[in-house]
Amino acid sequence: MNWSIKRPFVPVTLAYVGGLLLAEFVSLPLLWLLGLAGAVALLALVWAGRRLMFLWPLIFLAGAANLTLHTAVRSPDDLRVILGQRTELAVLRGRLAETPYHRVYDQNAEPAHRTLAQIEVAAVKIKNQPWQPATGRVAISAAGILPDSYHAGQTVEVAGVLQPPRTPVAEGLFDYRAFLRHNGIYYQLQAFTAADWKIIPPAVPPPVADRFFGWAKNILRLDLPAEDEPLRLLWTMTLGWKSALTGEVAEPFMRSGTMHIFAISGLHIALIAGILVALLRVLRVPRGVCGFVVIPLIWFYTGVTGWQASAIRSTVMMTVVIAGWALRRPSDLLNSLAAAAGIILVWQPQQIFQASFQLSFFVVLSIALFSPVLEQVRQRWLQADPLVPEESRPRWQRWLKPVGGWLATGFTTSLAAWLGSIPLIAYYFHLFTPVSLLANLIVVPLSSLALASNLASLIVGGWWPGLAGLFNHSSWLWMLLMERVSEWAAWLPGGCFQIGTPSALSFAIYYTMLLAVMAGW
């Protein structure tokens, strides 16, 4: 009971997640779930003395019903009814759900460009049959680069081969079909050339995110001599640009465990929120007004960078934290984390099965649970003799104490995050990266400096281009150092290992032992 009172969102979210897991692994009719949930709700209303007892099964059933509602076939026009598991030549008509982006691949030692997009289908034409209404989201892959006139919100027609996504060629490899299914996508279309695309009038203007991206790219390249790899990576880290991370560029960051700096995630949102709060507090703005100003600004940043799922998750989390701080409510990271997870999973329950969601929340959960324990160990090991007065210590000890404390705190935080994410990284990426402890200790501060410099450049770029250029040179230097550190760490002997996929039993044993050690059992 004390746990529920102190952290009320934790048991609620756990009960809801239990329902999501049930619906994922056990197929239950939606009407049955809704009927059972309605019966439990009615019992809770009638039987007032046992109302709390019925609350938990009601939340559990709500989770199962919500996931089933999002994944069930509810229309005869659903592509799953029309196409089934067939592969067909087809033409899709619908609205682009996102602005297409391109990736560069090596093909016969030559760069090959492919465009990736998603379309909300409104109609489909299979072979020579007439058009028929259709619903569903389809992932599109096409050769070449599309013109800028293709952007989110524009109605288009795309021709190609429509088929279910591929399955893994061997057990334990990346399951692209499951990845798309957990994003609500059950089919992919392979288009062959740009001629397979056609814009359907009327033309709509580009979304605000696209216009901001074009403006911000120009600001962040002011005074820089050329568009090189560090600049493109800065665009990726700050603006969420997806085209820069080719396989060759991304490999050192993957092997060194520093790839997370390129997702607009908690690090970005927390840094931006911290800078804004610090500026407002320097101006003596009250806490309540700070929250009222900062929360819309971080949501604006999330919107103009394309509403990426990782950014939305982090912004929801930061909104909960800032709102509690602004309202002077007692802060509890576990309770805030559970509240943010609950909000996201009510809105989009399939996210719980996505790697990025699991890694985001497990890392923060690990920091919340394990950092205090590791910090106690650190303080015990590094504690100076309490009988020696501070002024009697050697000068070099007094000078190094703040730096040493900062490094030790950063290391314990990195260790807590790494310990909590080891099985997930092994499962999704087949990597074990002990070198990430060292690499993140260097790269994360550098990424914070680069992001802060880019933010300053965007703030002053419109009215003081010369100062923006200085900030751009600063951020370019930090990114270059991040590249060099990641490349060095990626190829250290024993720094990274390729490993197999851990089993469910391995997950259970690892986390049970980790919790037991951290709890002192």
FIGU-660175 format. One record per residue (C-alpha): z, x, y; residue in three letters. Coordinates in steps of 0.05 Angstrom, whole numbers, plus 5000, padded with zeros to 4 digits. Each point is the difference from the previous one (the first is absolute). Layout:
ZXYALA...
This chain:
500050005000MET501650565049ASN493150304985TRP496749335016SER503849925065ILE498750715024LYS492750024977ARG497849284993PRO492550154996PHE500750474940VAL501649494946PRO495249495030VAL494250494999THR501750244930LEU500049284974ALA493349875034TYR497050654972VAL502349784930GLY495849385008GLY493950415021LEU500750444938LEU500549384956LEU493649715029ALA496350664993GLU501550104926PHE500749274976VAL494549505018SER503349345020LEU496649385028PRO501049925074LEU501849264995LEU505450164949TRP503150525046LEU499849545060LEU502949434960GLY505650434972LEU501550285069ALA500249295029GLY504849784945ALA504750595014VAL499749865075ALA501749274987LEU506050204957LEU502450465055ALA499749445050LEU503549494955VAL505250464969TRP503350305062ALA505650344963GLY495050424959ARG494950115055ARG500850765001LEU499050024925MET493149675007PHE497950445058LEU498350614958TRP495449654949PRO496749645059LEU498450675034ILE497750284933PHE495349414989LEU497550045072ALA497750724987GLY496449804936ALA496749405033ALA497850395061ASN496550544959LEU496849484955THR497649625062LEU496750635028HIS496550184935THR498349344967ALA493049705000VAL500749405046ARG492849825015SER493649884959PRO496550455050ASP504350604981ASP495650594980LEU504250064937ARG497449314979VAL492850135022ILE499150714972LEU505350114947GLY499250694970GLN492550035009ARG496050525038THR494649705044GLU495050165055LEU502749605058ALA500049905075VAL506649875035LEU500849655067ARG506750045036GLY504350325053ARG501750745000LEU507550044988ALA500350705029GLU495450475038THR495950404949PRO501750744995TYR496550574964HIS502150564954ARG496550654986VAL499050244928TYR496850614970ASP493649834962GLN495950574972ASN503350485050ALA497849545057GLU504449525041PRO498849274982ALA502649435044HIS502549344972ARG502349405040THR506049594976LEU501649305025ALA503249344980GLN496949315010ILE503249315000GLU494649624961VAL497749315024ALA493749934956ALA496550364944VAL492850024974LYS499450254928ILE493150254980LYS494949475021ASN504949425000GLN501449615065PRO505950175044TRP506649704979GLN506949995033PRO504750554977ALA506950275017THR503250674988GLY500350705029ARG495150534973VAL500250755008ALA493250305020ILE497450704989SER493350205029ALA496050645011ALA499250265070GLY503449845066ILE499549325034LEU498849905075PRO505949845045ASP497649285005SER503349884933TYR507449895014HIS505849564980ALA498849265013GLY492450044998GLN496449544951THR495250384954VAL495849954938GLU500350564949VAL495750074938ALA501650414938GLY503250004931VAL506149554997LEU504950164943GLN507450054982PRO503050685021PRO499850554949ARG505850134953THR502950704984PRO495550424955VAL506250274966ALA507349794994GLU504450245057GLY494350095050LEU499649625066PHE498949264988ASP495349795056TYR499749284974ARG507549925003ALA500250335069PHE495049505028LEU503249414964ARG506750155034HIS496249975066ASN497249314983GLY493050284982ILE496949834932TYR492750235010TYR496150575032GLN492950015025LEU495750624993GLN494850015056ALA494650544998PHE497450115071THR501349775071ALA494149524991ALA504449584954ASP504249805060TRP498349475052LYS503949735059ILE500349245005ILE499949755073PRO503749895044PRO502350715012ALA507450055015VAL503250545044PRO503750574966PRO507449884989PRO505250305046VAL501850524947ALA492850274998ASP499550045076ARG506850355004PHE497950484946PHE493750205037GLY503850105065TRP505750384966ALA495350474963LYS496950205066ASN506850115033ILE502550434942LEU494050465003ARG500450145075LEU499350755015ASP499350184926LEU493750424988PRO497449654937ALA501349454949GLU502950424944ASP504549864940GLU506850035037PRO497449495052LEU497549534946ARG506750054964LEU503549845065LEU495849375006TRP502049834929THR507450115011MET500549665068THR494749454997LEU499449864925GLY492750254995TRP498049994926LYS493850444999SER503050705009ALA503950054935LEU494650224951THR502150274933GLY499550725021GLU504049895064VAL505349574967ALA501450454939GLU504750505033PRO504149445031PHE500349654933MET502250624962ARG505250185053SER502849295003GLY498549925074THR494549484995MET504749465026HIS499450265072ILE493149695005PHE502349294986ALA502349615061ILE506849894970SER507450065014GLY499550695030LEU494949785052HIS503349345018ILE507150305003ALA497650575044LEU496349545048ILE505949525002ALA504950585011GLY495950285058ILE499449325033LEU507549844992VAL501950695026ALA495649915062LEU502949315014LEU507150234990ARG499050585048VAL497949475051LEU506649644983ARG496649394971VAL505049574961PRO499549994924ARG497949284996GLY494250125049VAL498150634961CYS499149604937GLY496149465037PHE495250535026VAL499450494941VAL498949494944ILE493649715031PRO497550715015LEU500650244929ILE496649374975TRP494450145051PHE499250694971TYR499749714930THR494749505021GLY495550495037VAL500150484941THR497149474955GLY506049624970TRP500650494942GLN504849774946ALA504350635006SER500549915075ALA502049264994ILE505450174949ARG502850545045SER499749565062THR503649434965VAL505450494979MET500650305070MET500149305031THR506049824957VAL503650655019VAL498549955075ILE501749265003ALA506850144967GLY501250585048TRP497949605061ALA504549424980LEU505750484986ARG500549794928ARG503250484949PRO494550434971SER499150094925ASP493750344975LEU500249674931LEU500749315030ASN494450135050SER495550284945LEU501249384957ALA498649545059ALA493450365016ALA497949994926ALA501649264995GLY496049825062ILE493950394976ILE500249734929LEU500649285024VAL493850115043TRP496150404948GLN503550024932PRO494750434966GLN502050605042GLN505850144953ILE495050254948PHE496550485048GLN501650744998ALA500850075075SER505149435003PHE504150294942GLN499950715028LEU501849775071SER506049604979PHE502450464944PHE499950595048VAL504049635052VAL504749734947LEU501050704972SER501650275069ILE505049435011ALA503550104933LEU499650744987PHE500150335069SER507449865013PRO501850314932VAL495650615011LEU502750085071GLU507150024974GLN498050554951VAL496550385056ARG506149965045GLN504650234945ARG495650604983TRP498650215072LEU506849845030GLN502750585040ALA507250234996ASP503949475039PRO505550515017LEU495250435041VAL499249745072PRO492849875022GLU500450515057GLU502250544950SER493849944957ARG494350505008PRO495049815053ARG494249974951TRP503849494958GLN501049555061ARG492750065019TRP497449864930LEU504849424986LYS495849455033PRO493550264970VAL503150084931GLY503149305004GLY493349705019TRP496350364943LEU505349814949ALA499949275022THR492449994996GLY500350314931PHE505049494973THR495849435028THR493750294969SER503750114934LEU502549284998ALA493049725013ALA496950474948TRP505149834946LEU498749255010GLY492450064998SER498950494942ILE498449484946PRO495649585046LEU495950605022ILE499350214928ALA497849304980TYR494849895055TYR497550715014PHE502050394936HIS503250545043LEU506750345001PHE500850365067THR506550395008PRO496650395057VAL500149365042SER507450135014LEU498150625039LEU493449755027ALA502849365029ASN505750395033LEU494550345042ILE494449495003VAL504149385019VAL502750315065PRO493050275016LEU497149304989SER505249715046SER498150505054LEU492549844990ALA501249255001LEU504350055063ALA494650425034SER494749504982ASN504349425024LEU501050365067ALA492550135005SER498549264990LEU505149815052ILE497350475055VAL492850064978GLY497449425041GLY502650265067TRP501350754990TRP494750304954PRO502150725013GLY507149884975LEU497249614940ALA495850614984GLY506250444998LEU503449514952PHE493750004957ASN500150754994HIS507349964980SER498849484946SER493950384974TRP504350624991LEU505449614962TRP494749704954MET496950684987LEU506950264981LEU501049404954MET493550154965GLU501750734990ARG507149854974VAL497449464952SER494550464974GLU505050564990TRP505149544965ALA494749674957ALA498250644963TRP506950314994LEU501450184927PRO504249454968GLY499449565062GLY496049454968CYS498849774929PHE495249494969GLN504049544954ILE499049394957GLY501849285016THR507549874989PRO501949404957SER504449425020ALA505650314959LEU499250655038SER500849625066PHE506349664975ALA503250644974ILE498350405063TYR502749505050TYR506149854958THR501850744996MET498550105074LEU504549435021LEU505450244952ALA499950715029VAL499949765072MET505649504988ALA504350544967GLY500349654933TRP
